[in-house]
Structures are given as structure tokens and as C-alpha cells.
Amino acid sequence: MIVTQRLNKMADEAKVLEIVEIARTTGKIRKGANETTKAVEKGNAKLVVYADDVTPKEVVMHLPLLCKEKEIRCVKVSKKDDLGAAAGLPVATASVAIVKEGDAKSALESLPMTEE
């Protein structure tokens, strides 16, 4: 069973952001809390990445629970600005869902994580 997970180290956070960038260019991603939620509810998301510095927290606090229910991998990164940049946006974003991994598939599968 796939569960909500947290990153082990900061290096892993950089790897997650790199995976988002690769998936953006060679696959397909959904950006923002609403689009991410829709992708999770439809079961299309392969990985959900959400930012820890989102205010109010209620914007993203449902994502880990929803991902656990749908058995979708979910990780948290520290900054929404970094997540927005990785998603190719000129602004910050609260969350991103990877719908099609593209060339990031092997990197996504090898991502070291532990249960939260």
C-alpha cells in the first residue's frame, strides 16, 4: 500500500523538484491546489507534491489524507516558490500533481522516502 510520505533530507527535496521539472517537460502535471485535488480524486495523479509554507494551511491540509485514501504517493517540500519554479510558473504554487511521469518515471520510482 502506498502511503503519505515525507522526505529524508534536503537533497531529496531537490530531487523531488527536479522530478517535477522533468515531468513538466516530458510528461504532464497539474498545478495548484484545485487542479491537484481533481487529479487525485479522479485517480490520475502518480505523485502529489505540496508546499509546507502555504497560508492558510487549510488550502493543502486535505491533500495527504486524500492521497492516503486513494493510495497515491504524496510528499511535502518546504517552499511554494521553489515548487512554482519547478512547475514552470512565474509565481508560487501550493501543490503539483504529476499525471504522466514522462522521463521522470525511473527517478520517481527510486525516490527515497520514509513513512510519515
PyMOL commands that place a pseudoatom at each C-alpha (Angstrom):
pseudoatom trace, name=CA, resn=MET, resi=1, chain=A, elem=C, hetatm=0, pos=[0.000, 0.000, 0.000]
pseudoatom trace, name=CA, resn=ILE, resi=2, chain=A, elem=C, hetatm=0, pos=[1.270, 3.470, -0.868]
pseudoatom trace, name=CA, resn=VAL, resi=3, chain=A, elem=C, hetatm=0, pos=[1.076, 5.979, 1.962]
pseudoatom trace, name=CA, resn=THR, resi=4, chain=A, elem=C, hetatm=0, pos=[1.719, 9.651, 2.530]
pseudoatom trace, name=CA, resn=GLN, resi=5, chain=A, elem=C, hetatm=0, pos=[5.438, 10.059, 2.976]
pseudoatom trace, name=CA, resn=ARG, resi=6, chain=A, elem=C, hetatm=0, pos=[7.971, 12.671, 3.975]
pseudoatom trace, name=CA, resn=LEU, resi=7, chain=A, elem=C, hetatm=0, pos=[11.410, 13.349, 2.596]
pseudoatom trace, name=CA, resn=ASN, resi=8, chain=A, elem=C, hetatm=0, pos=[14.512, 12.142, 4.404]
pseudoatom trace, name=CA, resn=LYS, resi=9, chain=A, elem=C, hetatm=0, pos=[16.867, 15.061, 3.587]
pseudoatom trace, name=CA, resn=MET, resi=10, chain=A, elem=C, hetatm=0, pos=[17.062, 18.391, 1.812]
pseudoatom trace, name=CA, resn=ALA, resi=11, chain=A, elem=C, hetatm=0, pos=[18.843, 16.655, -1.071]
pseudoatom trace, name=CA, resn=ASP, resi=12, chain=A, elem=C, hetatm=0, pos=[15.703, 14.593, -1.545]
pseudoatom trace, name=CA, resn=GLU, resi=13, chain=A, elem=C, hetatm=0, pos=[13.665, 17.804, -1.762]
pseudoatom trace, name=CA, resn=ALA, resi=14, chain=A, elem=C, hetatm=0, pos=[15.882, 18.982, -4.627]
pseudoatom trace, name=CA, resn=LYS, resi=15, chain=A, elem=C, hetatm=0, pos=[15.373, 15.615, -6.309]
pseudoatom trace, name=CA, resn=VAL, resi=16, chain=A, elem=C, hetatm=0, pos=[11.578, 15.919, -5.987]
pseudoatom trace, name=CA, resn=LEU, resi=17, chain=A, elem=C, hetatm=0, pos=[11.669, 19.384, -7.556]
pseudoatom trace, name=CA, resn=GLU, resi=18, chain=A, elem=C, hetatm=0, pos=[13.846, 18.007, -10.363]
pseudoatom trace, name=CA, resn=ILE, resi=19, chain=A, elem=C, hetatm=0, pos=[11.303, 15.218, -10.930]
pseudoatom trace, name=CA, resn=VAL, resi=20, chain=A, elem=C, hetatm=0, pos=[8.550, 17.853, -11.190]
pseudoatom trace, name=CA, resn=GLU, resi=21, chain=A, elem=C, hetatm=0, pos=[10.624, 19.765, -13.777]
pseudoatom trace, name=CA, resn=ILE, resi=22, chain=A, elem=C, hetatm=0, pos=[11.267, 16.634, -15.845]
pseudoatom trace, name=CA, resn=ALA, resi=23, chain=A, elem=C, hetatm=0, pos=[7.610, 15.590, -15.688]
pseudoatom trace, name=CA, resn=ARG, resi=24, chain=A, elem=C, hetatm=0, pos=[6.596, 19.110, -16.723]
pseudoatom trace, name=CA, resn=THR, resi=25, chain=A, elem=C, hetatm=0, pos=[8.718, 18.986, -19.888]
pseudoatom trace, name=CA, resn=THR, resi=26, chain=A, elem=C, hetatm=0, pos=[8.301, 15.327, -20.899]
pseudoatom trace, name=CA, resn=GLY, resi=27, chain=A, elem=C, hetatm=0, pos=[5.059, 14.313, -19.205]
pseudoatom trace, name=CA, resn=LYS, resi=28, chain=A, elem=C, hetatm=0, pos=[2.048, 16.108, -17.786]
pseudoatom trace, name=CA, resn=ILE, resi=29, chain=A, elem=C, hetatm=0, pos=[1.451, 17.911, -14.491]
pseudoatom trace, name=CA, resn=ARG, resi=30, chain=A, elem=C, hetatm=0, pos=[-1.424, 19.719, -12.810]
pseudoatom trace, name=CA, resn=LYS, resi=31, chain=A, elem=C, hetatm=0, pos=[-0.635, 22.926, -10.932]
pseudoatom trace, name=CA, resn=GLY, resi=32, chain=A, elem=C, hetatm=0, pos=[-2.442, 24.447, -7.968]
pseudoatom trace, name=CA, resn=ALA, resi=33, chain=A, elem=C, hetatm=0, pos=[-4.477, 23.028, -5.103]
pseudoatom trace, name=CA, resn=ASN, resi=34, chain=A, elem=C, hetatm=0, pos=[-7.738, 22.745, -7.059]
pseudoatom trace, name=CA, resn=GLU, resi=35, chain=A, elem=C, hetatm=0, pos=[-6.222, 21.009, -10.093]
pseudoatom trace, name=CA, resn=THR, resi=36, chain=A, elem=C, hetatm=0, pos=[-4.184, 18.728, -7.828]
pseudoatom trace, name=CA, resn=THR, resi=37, chain=A, elem=C, hetatm=0, pos=[-7.280, 17.781, -5.835]
pseudoatom trace, name=CA, resn=LYS, resi=38, chain=A, elem=C, hetatm=0, pos=[-9.190, 16.966, -9.032]
pseudoatom trace, name=CA, resn=ALA, resi=39, chain=A, elem=C, hetatm=0, pos=[-6.340, 14.787, -10.321]
pseudoatom trace, name=CA, resn=VAL, resi=40, chain=A, elem=C, hetatm=0, pos=[-6.208, 12.885, -7.026]
pseudoatom trace, name=CA, resn=GLU, resi=41, chain=A, elem=C, hetatm=0, pos=[-9.979, 12.414, -6.857]
pseudoatom trace, name=CA, resn=LYS, resi=42, chain=A, elem=C, hetatm=0, pos=[-10.024, 11.056, -10.417]
pseudoatom trace, name=CA, resn=GLY, resi=43, chain=A, elem=C, hetatm=0, pos=[-7.117, 8.739, -9.586]
pseudoatom trace, name=CA, resn=ASN, resi=44, chain=A, elem=C, hetatm=0, pos=[-4.924, 10.253, -12.324]
pseudoatom trace, name=CA, resn=ALA, resi=45, chain=A, elem=C, hetatm=0, pos=[-2.094, 11.503, -10.094]
pseudoatom trace, name=CA, resn=LYS, resi=46, chain=A, elem=C, hetatm=0, pos=[1.102, 9.454, -9.758]
pseudoatom trace, name=CA, resn=LEU, resi=47, chain=A, elem=C, hetatm=0, pos=[2.724, 11.801, -7.234]
pseudoatom trace, name=CA, resn=VAL, resi=48, chain=A, elem=C, hetatm=0, pos=[1.473, 14.824, -5.321]
pseudoatom trace, name=CA, resn=VAL, resi=49, chain=A, elem=C, hetatm=0, pos=[3.919, 17.463, -4.108]
pseudoatom trace, name=CA, resn=TYR, resi=50, chain=A, elem=C, hetatm=0, pos=[2.690, 20.223, -1.803]
pseudoatom trace, name=CA, resn=ALA, resi=51, chain=A, elem=C, hetatm=0, pos=[4.399, 23.140, -0.085]
pseudoatom trace, name=CA, resn=ASP, resi=52, chain=A, elem=C, hetatm=0, pos=[4.738, 23.487, 3.678]
pseudoatom trace, name=CA, resn=ASP, resi=53, chain=A, elem=C, hetatm=0, pos=[4.726, 27.305, 3.721]
pseudoatom trace, name=CA, resn=VAL, resi=54, chain=A, elem=C, hetatm=0, pos=[1.221, 27.732, 2.273]
pseudoatom trace, name=CA, resn=THR, resi=55, chain=A, elem=C, hetatm=0, pos=[-1.068, 30.046, 4.223]
pseudoatom trace, name=CA, resn=PRO, resi=56, chain=A, elem=C, hetatm=0, pos=[-3.689, 29.293, 5.267]
pseudoatom trace, name=CA, resn=LYS, resi=57, chain=A, elem=C, hetatm=0, pos=[-2.690, 25.661, 5.824]
pseudoatom trace, name=CA, resn=GLU, resi=58, chain=A, elem=C, hetatm=0, pos=[-6.270, 24.596, 5.039]
pseudoatom trace, name=CA, resn=VAL, resi=59, chain=A, elem=C, hetatm=0, pos=[-5.513, 25.075, 1.336]
pseudoatom trace, name=CA, resn=VAL, resi=60, chain=A, elem=C, hetatm=0, pos=[-3.366, 21.922, 1.251]
pseudoatom trace, name=CA, resn=MET, resi=61, chain=A, elem=C, hetatm=0, pos=[-4.045, 20.105, 4.520]
pseudoatom trace, name=CA, resn=HIS, resi=62, chain=A, elem=C, hetatm=0, pos=[-6.564, 17.773, 2.846]
pseudoatom trace, name=CA, resn=LEU, resi=63, chain=A, elem=C, hetatm=0, pos=[-4.076, 16.510, 0.252]
pseudoatom trace, name=CA, resn=PRO, resi=64, chain=A, elem=C, hetatm=0, pos=[-2.136, 13.999, 2.402]
pseudoatom trace, name=CA, resn=LEU, resi=65, chain=A, elem=C, hetatm=0, pos=[-5.383, 12.437, 3.655]
pseudoatom trace, name=CA, resn=LEU, resi=66, chain=A, elem=C, hetatm=0, pos=[-6.904, 12.291, 0.194]
pseudoatom trace, name=CA, resn=CYS, resi=67, chain=A, elem=C, hetatm=0, pos=[-3.723, 10.778, -1.230]
pseudoatom trace, name=CA, resn=LYS, resi=68, chain=A, elem=C, hetatm=0, pos=[-3.653, 8.154, 1.501]
pseudoatom trace, name=CA, resn=GLU, resi=69, chain=A, elem=C, hetatm=0, pos=[-7.271, 7.258, 0.753]
pseudoatom trace, name=CA, resn=LYS, resi=70, chain=A, elem=C, hetatm=0, pos=[-6.551, 6.959, -2.988]
pseudoatom trace, name=CA, resn=GLU, resi=71, chain=A, elem=C, hetatm=0, pos=[-3.155, 5.254, -2.419]
pseudoatom trace, name=CA, resn=ILE, resi=72, chain=A, elem=C, hetatm=0, pos=[-1.191, 7.978, -4.217]
pseudoatom trace, name=CA, resn=ARG, resi=73, chain=A, elem=C, hetatm=0, pos=[2.336, 8.982, -3.191]
pseudoatom trace, name=CA, resn=CYS, resi=74, chain=A, elem=C, hetatm=0, pos=[2.426, 12.396, -1.544]
pseudoatom trace, name=CA, resn=VAL, resi=75, chain=A, elem=C, hetatm=0, pos=[5.440, 14.443, -0.438]
pseudoatom trace, name=CA, resn=LYS, resi=76, chain=A, elem=C, hetatm=0, pos=[5.940, 17.825, 1.172]
pseudoatom trace, name=CA, resn=VAL, resi=77, chain=A, elem=C, hetatm=0, pos=[8.527, 20.421, 0.158]
pseudoatom trace, name=CA, resn=SER, resi=78, chain=A, elem=C, hetatm=0, pos=[9.438, 23.482, 2.192]
pseudoatom trace, name=CA, resn=LYS, resi=79, chain=A, elem=C, hetatm=0, pos=[8.819, 26.385, -0.216]
pseudoatom trace, name=CA, resn=LYS, resi=80, chain=A, elem=C, hetatm=0, pos=[5.931, 27.146, -2.558]
pseudoatom trace, name=CA, resn=ASP, resi=81, chain=A, elem=C, hetatm=0, pos=[8.195, 29.469, -4.577]
pseudoatom trace, name=CA, resn=ASP, resi=82, chain=A, elem=C, hetatm=0, pos=[10.545, 26.590, -5.395]
pseudoatom trace, name=CA, resn=LEU, resi=83, chain=A, elem=C, hetatm=0, pos=[7.594, 24.363, -6.288]
pseudoatom trace, name=CA, resn=GLY, resi=84, chain=A, elem=C, hetatm=0, pos=[6.178, 27.048, -8.594]
pseudoatom trace, name=CA, resn=ALA, resi=85, chain=A, elem=C, hetatm=0, pos=[9.544, 27.457, -10.318]
pseudoatom trace, name=CA, resn=ALA, resi=86, chain=A, elem=C, hetatm=0, pos=[9.863, 23.691, -10.810]
pseudoatom trace, name=CA, resn=ALA, resi=87, chain=A, elem=C, hetatm=0, pos=[6.361, 23.665, -12.303]
pseudoatom trace, name=CA, resn=GLY, resi=88, chain=A, elem=C, hetatm=0, pos=[7.377, 26.352, -14.799]
pseudoatom trace, name=CA, resn=LEU, resi=89, chain=A, elem=C, hetatm=0, pos=[5.310, 29.109, -13.235]
pseudoatom trace, name=CA, resn=PRO, resi=90, chain=A, elem=C, hetatm=0, pos=[6.415, 32.718, -12.651]
pseudoatom trace, name=CA, resn=VAL, resi=91, chain=A, elem=C, hetatm=0, pos=[4.574, 32.598, -9.296]
pseudoatom trace, name=CA, resn=ALA, resi=92, chain=A, elem=C, hetatm=0, pos=[4.451, 30.260, -6.311]
pseudoatom trace, name=CA, resn=THR, resi=93, chain=A, elem=C, hetatm=0, pos=[2.107, 27.275, -6.256]
pseudoatom trace, name=CA, resn=ALA, resi=94, chain=A, elem=C, hetatm=0, pos=[0.647, 25.396, -3.312]
pseudoatom trace, name=CA, resn=SER, resi=95, chain=A, elem=C, hetatm=0, pos=[0.755, 21.971, -4.932]
pseudoatom trace, name=CA, resn=VAL, resi=96, chain=A, elem=C, hetatm=0, pos=[1.519, 19.978, -8.059]
pseudoatom trace, name=CA, resn=ALA, resi=97, chain=A, elem=C, hetatm=0, pos=[0.249, 16.603, -9.219]
pseudoatom trace, name=CA, resn=ILE, resi=98, chain=A, elem=C, hetatm=0, pos=[2.258, 14.549, -11.686]
pseudoatom trace, name=CA, resn=VAL, resi=99, chain=A, elem=C, hetatm=0, pos=[-0.276, 12.931, -14.019]
pseudoatom trace, name=CA, resn=LYS, resi=100, chain=A, elem=C, hetatm=0, pos=[2.135, 11.482, -16.601]
pseudoatom trace, name=CA, resn=GLU, resi=101, chain=A, elem=C, hetatm=0, pos=[5.705, 10.936, -15.467]
pseudoatom trace, name=CA, resn=GLY, resi=102, chain=A, elem=C, hetatm=0, pos=[7.387, 11.080, -18.869]
pseudoatom trace, name=CA, resn=ASP, resi=103, chain=A, elem=C, hetatm=0, pos=[11.160, 10.672, -18.495]
pseudoatom trace, name=CA, resn=ALA, resi=104, chain=A, elem=C, hetatm=0, pos=[10.850, 11.097, -14.707]
pseudoatom trace, name=CA, resn=LYS, resi=105, chain=A, elem=C, hetatm=0, pos=[9.378, 7.618, -14.191]
pseudoatom trace, name=CA, resn=SER, resi=106, chain=A, elem=C, hetatm=0, pos=[12.581, 5.871, -13.082]
pseudoatom trace, name=CA, resn=ALA, resi=107, chain=A, elem=C, hetatm=0, pos=[13.614, 8.800, -10.866]
pseudoatom trace, name=CA, resn=LEU, resi=108, chain=A, elem=C, hetatm=0, pos=[10.164, 8.832, -9.299]
pseudoatom trace, name=CA, resn=GLU, resi=109, chain=A, elem=C, hetatm=0, pos=[10.301, 5.119, -8.505]
pseudoatom trace, name=CA, resn=SER, resi=110, chain=A, elem=C, hetatm=0, pos=[13.780, 5.412, -6.954]
pseudoatom trace, name=CA, resn=LEU, resi=111, chain=A, elem=C, hetatm=0, pos=[12.902, 8.399, -4.761]
pseudoatom trace, name=CA, resn=PRO, resi=112, chain=A, elem=C, hetatm=0, pos=[13.990, 7.523, -1.197]
pseudoatom trace, name=CA, resn=MET, resi=113, chain=A, elem=C, hetatm=0, pos=[11.214, 8.249, 1.290]
pseudoatom trace, name=CA, resn=THR, resi=114, chain=A, elem=C, hetatm=0, pos=[10.003, 7.089, 4.682]
pseudoatom trace, name=CA, resn=GLU, resi=115, chain=A, elem=C, hetatm=0, pos=[6.521, 6.902, 6.156]
pseudoatom trace, name=CA, resn=GLU, resi=116, chain=A, elem=C, hetatm=0, pos=[5.299, 9.989, 7.974]
for i in range(1, 116): cmd.bond("trace and resi %d" % i, "trace and resi %d" % (i + 1))
show_as sticks, trace
zoom trace
